[in-house]
């Protein structure tokens, strides 16, 4: 019984401390605020990639495009 209590206590402490380091530290925020860290840091390259994606892959949706596979858009 004592082993069960100790193991439950250890599991509880582990689960409670698992989320203790979530978030960005204040000294790292300046690096994440740079324009090169943006998801879309180069709009022209993103536009070219999107065109290839929806015209050559015969894909539709996902990036708000609907295209066929023939490339005749």
Phi, psi and omega in degrees: 000321180292324178296322178295317179295318180293317180293322176295323178294317179294318178296319179297317179294320179297316180292324180287329181271355182292331182259014185285341183247030179279148178106175182257135177289149182301327181282352176261352184290330179293327178289323181283344181273355180291151182292334179288345179269359180290154178297321180244074184281339178231098184298326180293314178297322179295322179294319178295317178298320178296319179297315179296320182298311187274341180263329184260335183268358182056037183258153174222145181082183179088312178234029180061037173241148171230114184223160174269190180258354186277341181081015183258055180259000000 
